[in-house]
Amino acid sequence: MRKFLTALVVIPLAILLVVFAVANRHLVTVSFDPFNSSDPSIGATLPLFVVLIVVAILGVFAGGIATWIRQRHWRRAARQHEADARRAKSELADLRAEVATTRNAAQRAPLALSGPGYAAGERDKAGATL
């Protein structure tokens, strides 16, 4: 489905680009010399479609860079949250290991005697809780 949608956009765009290039083949002079427009020292003579396509590509790159710079605080927050999540997972694993060790040690240890022959919380022969 994604390939179909991509083709649905790319094919008409390519056709428009070719039609635009064929219709705008005449040469234009692009000058970067503001003081001498009749004979510029810095300039180029190119077909109009090349100039417009290059300007469009540069605009897309400039917009992408501006967006990337503007979203820096979101990327920083995402990195911070990822580090916090990693730290929390590590602490959770340590706590689970500690709990498992404590449970195993409690199961292995003999019950402590609080009185003569009785463990804490057990009842004596008369039924009294120690």
C-alpha positions as CSV (number, residue, x, y, z in Angstrom):
1,M,0.0,0.0,0.0
2,R,2.9,2.4,0.8
3,K,4.5,1.8,-2.5
4,F,1.2,2.5,-4.3
5,L,0.8,5.8,-2.4
6,T,4.4,6.7,-3.1
7,A,3.9,6.0,-6.8
8,L,0.7,8.0,-6.7
9,V,2.7,11.1,-5.6
10,V,6.0,10.6,-7.3
11,I,4.8,9.8,-10.8
12,P,2.6,12.9,-11.2
13,L,5.4,15.0,-9.6
14,A,7.9,13.6,-12.1
15,I,5.6,14.3,-15.0
16,L,5.1,17.9,-13.8
17,L,8.9,18.4,-13.4
18,V,9.6,17.1,-17.0
19,V,6.8,19.3,-18.4
20,F,8.2,22.3,-16.5
21,A,11.7,21.6,-17.7
22,V,10.7,21.4,-21.4
23,A,8.6,24.6,-21.2
24,N,11.4,26.6,-19.5
25,R,14.5,25.8,-21.4
26,H,15.5,29.4,-22.2
27,L,18.7,30.7,-20.6
28,V,18.8,33.2,-17.8
29,T,21.8,34.9,-16.1
30,V,21.9,34.6,-12.4
31,S,24.1,37.4,-11.0
32,F,25.5,37.8,-7.6
33,D,27.1,41.1,-8.4
34,P,24.8,44.0,-7.1
35,F,27.0,46.7,-8.5
36,N,27.4,45.7,-12.2
37,S,24.3,43.9,-13.5
38,S,25.2,44.2,-17.2
39,D,28.6,42.4,-16.9
40,P,28.6,40.6,-13.5
41,S,31.8,39.3,-12.1
42,I,30.0,36.5,-10.2
43,G,27.3,35.0,-12.3
44,A,26.1,32.0,-14.3
45,T,24.0,31.5,-17.4
46,L,21.7,28.5,-16.9
47,P,18.4,27.2,-18.1
48,L,15.5,28.6,-16.1
49,F,14.3,25.2,-15.0
50,V,17.7,24.4,-13.5
51,V,17.7,27.6,-11.5
52,L,14.2,27.0,-10.1
53,I,14.8,23.4,-9.3
54,V,18.1,24.2,-7.5
55,V,16.5,27.0,-5.6
56,A,13.6,24.6,-4.6
57,I,16.1,22.0,-3.4
58,L,18.1,24.6,-1.4
59,G,14.8,25.7,0.2
60,V,13.9,22.2,1.2
61,F,17.4,21.8,2.8
62,A,17.2,25.1,4.6
63,G,13.7,24.3,5.9
64,G,14.9,20.9,7.1
65,I,17.9,22.4,8.9
66,A,15.7,25.1,10.5
67,T,13.2,22.4,11.7
68,W,16.0,20.2,13.0
69,I,17.5,23.1,15.0
70,R,14.1,24.2,16.3
71,Q,13.4,20.7,17.6
72,R,16.6,20.4,19.6
73,H,14.8,20.8,23.0
74,W,12.5,17.8,22.1
75,R,15.5,15.6,21.3
76,R,17.2,16.7,24.5
77,A,14.1,15.8,26.5
78,A,13.8,12.5,24.8
79,R,17.4,11.6,25.6
80,Q,16.9,12.6,29.2
81,H,13.7,10.5,29.5
82,E,15.5,7.6,27.9
83,A,18.3,7.9,30.4
84,D,15.8,8.1,33.3
85,A,14.0,5.0,32.0
86,R,17.3,3.1,31.7
87,R,18.3,4.1,35.2
88,A,14.8,3.1,36.6
89,K,15.1,-0.3,34.9
90,S,18.5,-0.9,36.4
91,E,17.3,0.0,39.9
92,L,14.3,-2.3,39.4
93,A,16.5,-5.1,38.4
94,D,18.8,-4.5,41.4
95,L,15.8,-4.4,43.8
96,R,14.3,-7.6,42.3
97,A,17.7,-9.4,42.7
98,E,17.9,-8.1,46.3
99,V,14.3,-9.3,47.1
100,A,15.1,-12.7,45.5
101,T,18.3,-13.0,47.6
102,T,16.5,-12.0,50.8
103,R,13.7,-14.5,50.1
104,N,16.1,-17.3,49.4
105,A,18.1,-16.5,52.6
106,A,14.9,-16.4,54.7
107,Q,13.8,-19.7,53.4
108,R,17.2,-21.3,54.1
109,A,17.6,-19.8,57.6
110,P,16.3,-21.8,60.5
111,L,13.5,-20.2,62.6
112,A,14.8,-18.2,65.5
113,L,13.6,-19.4,68.9
114,S,12.0,-16.9,71.2
115,G,11.6,-19.1,74.1
116,P,12.5,-22.6,75.2
117,G,11.7,-24.6,72.1
118,Y,9.2,-22.2,70.6
119,A,9.6,-19.9,67.5
120,A,8.3,-16.4,67.4
121,G,4.6,-16.2,66.6
122,E,4.0,-19.9,67.6
123,R,1.7,-21.1,70.4
124,D,2.8,-23.0,73.5
125,K,1.1,-26.1,74.8
126,A,-1.6,-24.0,76.5
127,G,-2.4,-22.1,73.3
128,A,-0.8,-18.8,74.3
129,T,1.0,-16.8,71.5
130,L,4.6,-16.0,72.2
